[in-house]
Amino acid sequence: MGIHIIKMPDIGEGIAEVELVEWHVQAGEAVVEDQILADVMTDKATVQVPSPVHGRVMSLGGKVGDVMAVGSELIRLEVEGEGNEGAVGTTSRAAPAAPVAPQAAPEPAPVEAPETVAAPGPAPVARGAQAPHAASHAPSRPEGQRPLASPAVRRRAWDLGITLQYVPGTGPAGRITHGDLDAWLARDRNETSIRTTGALYAAHHEETEIPVIGLRRKIAQKMQESKRRIPHFTYVEEIDVTELESLRARLNALHSAERGKLTLLPFLARAMVLALREFPQINARYDDDAGVVTQYGAVHLGVAAQTPSGLMVPVLHHAETLDLWSCAAEVARLAEAARQGKAARDELSGSTITLTSLGALGGIVSTPVINHPEVAIVGVNRVVERPVFQEGRVVARKLMNLSSSFDHRVVDGMHAAEFIQCIRRYLECPALLFVE
């Protein structure tokens, strides 16, 4: 028997360190070639590290949340034959032992796991729920042994507040299936029905510590850096989108079957593209370390998108070249890729200005945080119908606020206001969007 050491792979693009966000194996487990061992995160994307060999895990090189240098020891395997311990020990930074697979790689085949005895588990502590009532219950597998489950099952368990460590698995090698989750929920409802009496006014004392790791840590660092370095100011304007909404409804009625449905976003993107021609200083990035502002002719529009892992900003490159339907299709594609974790690195970087919207939840006013090192972000609030005086008459109009933030070091208040007023002109008279 020998030892095979797998080092943190070089993901490329000059990345020197990555964050370890999830282990898919534990010490003592058998692994097969191409099985995913761990998820690691760069500043933009999550990638998965597969095993290049068959073996058994001897030790893990770090814990979830650790920031590890490229080339450092990730995992140590016991393998048939001599292994590579001597070879990797002779160099300070060996080439990666395994290629990097995208996060959406197919789930590895089930592997043989140590035999466990399935025993009834306690009711899990859900987020905001009461504590388990049956102290006699025990985990369905030994402490420290990671339950086997697909990403979809893990996501559903998290949403339901179920601790997988307590759920018996009926799949191959004890893998937990959706059916196991259903069975757990059914049993839990039967066992804990008595606790629902008076639960509306029951006292709660549970506390849950949630490590800030992975994408959530990156978001926190990005937001903190933006607020620390950029003196924000926010300008809010009300826009009458009645005519725009009428045009959108008409275009959808005529062309949605063959071209797809239009939302407000492509119209907003086009209005921003045209307004930025008049205010190029807002389509810019500020390198405050070098003291240089770079203005761009191309509009690389970041579109903030909520994903199961957190906020991401896929980038609509060269938005100035896209018509309404092309823009809508590309935004939909990028948003779906971000939600599934399949967005490429260049699809998540290089934006020159950002558009953010919470849709129907957009509220009346917001104060969006600038996507550093950009100098502006346009925030969209929800559309509401309200009575408005028009030529002495009260009429119903559809109104929407734009809440937009600017870097006051680069953008003067007057120029910011003029920029938003320019967008307003395009949106309130949508025919101007098509006039060159």
N, C-alpha and C positions, 0 to 999 in steps of 0.2 A: 504494500500500500504506500501511496505517496501523498504529497500535499500540493494542491493547486491553488495559487493565490490569484484572485481576480482584483485588478486595480481599478480605481475610478477612471472611466474612459475619457479620452479627450474628445469633447463634443464639437470642437472646432470654433472658428471665429474669435480666437484669442481668449476664450473663456478659461480662467485659471481656477475657479472654484464653483461648486454647485451645492445646493442644499438637498439633503436626504429627506424625502417627504413620506416614503412608505416602504416597509419591508414586506415582501411577499413570501419569505421563508423565515424559519427560525432554526436555531442550533439543534442539531440532531436529525433534521429532516433530510430525506433523500431528494435529490433533484436530478432532472434529465437535461440533456442538451437542448438549448433554445428555450428552456423554461425561464420566465421572467423572475428575476431575483429581487429587484428594487426599482422604485421610482425616484428619480432625481430631478431637480428643477434648476433651470438657469434663470436669468433675469426676465425671460420672456415665455418660456415653454417648458413643459414637463416631458421627459423622455424616460424610456424604460430600458433597464440593463438586463440582457439575457445571459444565461450561463453558456459557455462554449463547450462544456464537458458534462458527463455524468459524474455524480459523486454524492457525498453526504456533507452537510454543513457542519463545520467544526466551530467556527466563531464568526461573528459579525463585526465589521470594522467601525461601526458607529451606531448611534441611536437616532430615531426620527427627530428632525429639527436641527441636527448637526450640519454645519457648513464644512464641506470636505474639499481638500485640494485635489485637482486633477493629478492622477498618478499615485494617490495614497491608497492604502489597502482597503478594499471595499468588503471583501468576504474571503474566507479561507475554507476550502473544500478538501475532504479526504477522497482520493480517487484511486482507481486501479492503476498500477504501474508506478513510475517514478515521480510524476507530477512536474511542477515547474518551480518549486520553492527555491532551488539553487540558482536558477536562471534569473528570476525576478529579484533575488536578493543581491545580485552583483551590480545592479544599476540603480541609480537614485530615482529614476522616473522611466519606467518601462512603457512600451506602447500598450494601449488598451488590449486586454485579453478577449474582449467581446465587442461586437459592433453594437451601436446604439440603435434601438428600434423605436419608432414613433409610439406615442402613448396609446394609440388606437390599435396596436398590434393584436392579432387574434389571441384569444385566451389559450394558454398552454394546456396540453393534455393533462388529465389528472395523474398525479404521481402517488406512489405508495406512501402512506403516512403511518406513524406509529399507531398501533391499535389502541383505541380508547373505548371506554365503557360509557354509553350514553345514559346519563342519569337526569332526572327532572331538574331543571334549572329554575332559579328564582325569577320573579317578574322583574324585568330590567327597569332601571331608572330612566325614564324618558326625559327629554328636555322639558323642564317645568312640571314634571309629574311627581306623584307621591312615591315614597321609597317602597321597596319590596316588603311584603307582609310576612312571607314564609321564610324564617331564618333557617329552617331545616334543609332548604334546597341548596344544592351545590352546583358548581360549573359542570358542564357536560364533557369537559376535557381537562387534562392536567394544566395547572397554572403555568403560564409561559409558552404553551403550545398554541400557535396561531390558528384560529379556525379557517378552514378552506372555504372560499366563496368567491363567485364571480364579482366583477365590479358592479354589475347591475343589482345583484343581491345585496352587496354592501351598501350601495346608495339607498335602496329601499329600506333596509334595516335602520340606517341613520335617520331617514325621514320618519320612520315609525317609532324611533326611540328605543330600538331593540339592541341589546348588547349581545353580539354574536357568540361570545365566549360561553354563554349559557344555553345556546340553541343546539340540540342534537342534530347532526347531519345525516341524511339518509342516502346521499349521493355517493359516487365512487370515492373511495378513500376517506369517507366521512364528510364529503363536500356538502355544504348547506345549500339547499335549493329554495326557490320561491314557495314550493309546497311546504317545506319545513317552517318557513316564516308564517304561512297561513295557519298551520297546525299550532304553532306557538301562540299566535294571537287568539285562536279559538279557546285553547286551554287557559290562557291567561284571563280571558274575559270570564270564564266559568269560575275560576278560582278566586278572582278579586272582585266579583260583583258586589260583595258585601261592603267593599270600601267606597262604592260610589254613593252610598247614602250620606247625604249632607256634605258631599264633596264641594259643593258650590261655595261654602263658607268655611271649609276646613283650613286649618293653619298649615303652612308649608315652611319647612326648614332646610330643604335640600340646597346644596351648593355644588356647582359643577365647574371645574377648572378645565378650560379648553386651550390647549397650546396654540399659539399663533405661529403657524408654520406654513410652508409651501406658498401657494398663491396668495393666501391671506396675509402672510408676512410681507410678500413683495408689494401688495397693495398698500399696506400700512407704511412701509418704508417710502414708497413713491409719494403718497399723500403727505407724509410728514416733510419730505424733502421739498415738495412743491410749496407748502405753506410756509416753511422756514425760509426759503430763498426768494419767493416771489411776493412782492407787495400787491395783493389783489385789490381790485375794486370792481364792483358789480353794477351793471346798468340794466334797468328793466323797462321794457316798452310793451304797450298793448297793441295788438295787430288785429285788424278785422279780416278774417279769412273766409268770409261768406262766399265771395266770388271764387276764391281758390277751391273751396270745398265743392261748389257747384261744378266747376271745371273737372275736378278729380272724379266726381260721380259720373259725369258725362263720358269721360275718357274710359272709365272702367266699364260702363255699360256698352261702349262700342268695341273695346279692344281687349278686355280682360281674358276672354276665352283663348285668344291666340298669343297675346303678349304678356299676360300675367296681370295681377292686381296692383294698382298703385296706392301707396300710403302717402302721408304728407311728407315723409322724409326725402324722397327724390326731389320734390319741389323746393324744400328747404336747402338741399345740397346745391341745386342749380342756382338759387338766389344767392347763396354764399359765394359760389364761384364767380358770378357776375359782379357782386359787390367787392370782392377782393381785387378785381382788376382796377378798381378806383382807389382801393386802400391797400396797396401791396405791403405796407409796413406791418399789417396785421397777419399776413400769411408768412410768418417768420419764426425763427428759433433763435433764442438768445443764449450764447455761451458766456455766462457771466464770469467764469474763470478767466477766459481770454479777453473778455470785454468786447465781443464781436457779435453783432446782430446779422444773421443771414436771411435775406428775403428770397422767396422762391417764386418762380413763374408758374411752376406746376402746383396744383392744389392736391396734396395728399391728405385726404379727409379722414381723420380718425372718427369712428362711430362707436361710442361707448355701448357695450353690450353686457347684460347680466348673464352669467353662466352658473351652473351648479357649484362651481368652485369659487366664484367671486367675479368681480368686475374685470372685464378685459376690453381692450380697445383695438379691434381689427381695423385695418387701414384700407380705405378706398383710394388706391393709387391712381393718379391722373384723373381725378373726378371731372376735370374740365373737358375731357374727351367723351363723356358719357351722356346719352340722352336719358329721358326719364325712365324708360323701361330697362335699359342697360344698367342704370344706376340701381334701380329696385332689385334686379336679379343679382347683381354683385353684392349688394348689402345683405340680401337674404342668404347668399352662399357663405359669405364671411361670418355672419352671425351664427349660422348652423355649425360651421367648422370650429368656431370658438367654443360653442356649447358642448360639442363632442370631443374637444381636446385635440382636434386634428389640424388646427391652423398652423401653417408653416411660420417659421421665425420671421421671414420678410413680410408676412401678412399681418404681423403684430408690431411692426416698427416702421419708423420713417415718416410719421404723420407731421404735418405742418400746422394744422389747426384741427380742433375736435368739436364734434357735434354730439350732444348728450340729451337724452329724452327718457322720461319715465312713462311715456304714453298716457293712458287714462289716469294713472296715479301721479301725474306730473305736478299736481298742486297749483297754487296761484303764483307763487314766487319761489325761486331757489337761488342758492349762491354756489354755483359749480366751481370746483377746484381745477385750476389750469393744469393741463398735462405737460409737466416740465419736460423739455426746455421750450415748449411753445409759449406764445405770448397772449393767446386768447382761446376761449372756449365759449361756444354758443349753446345755451340751455333752453330747451323747449318745454313749456308748461302745457297743461291740458286745454283742450278746446271746450268752451262753454257757450251756451246760447243765453243772451241777456237782452233786455230792452234798451234801445239806444235812440236818442233824439236825432232825427235826420230830416232836415228841411222843415222843421216845425212839427214833425210827426214822430210818434213813438213806434219804432219798428223793431222786429227781432233780428239780431245779428249774431253771427258766430265769432267769438273773440278768443284770442290766444295771447299769452304773454311770452316774450323772449327774455330770459334772465341770463345775461352773458357777463363773464368775468374777463378782465384784462390785466396784463402786467404793466403797472403804472411806471415802471422804469423805462419802458419802450413805447407804450401807447398812451397818448394824452387823452384826458377825459373828453375833449371836444371831438377828437378823431374817432373815439369809440362810439360816441353818440351818433356821429354822422354815418359810421359804418352800419349800425343797427337801423338807422332811418333809411338807409339805402336798401337794406334787406326788406324793410317794411314796404317800400314802394313797389318792389318786385312782387311781393306776396299779395298786396292789396289790389294790384292790377296785374294779374298773372299773365296777360298777353305779352307783357314786357319781357317775360322769361324767354320768349322765342324770337325776339327782335334783336338783330345784331347791329 
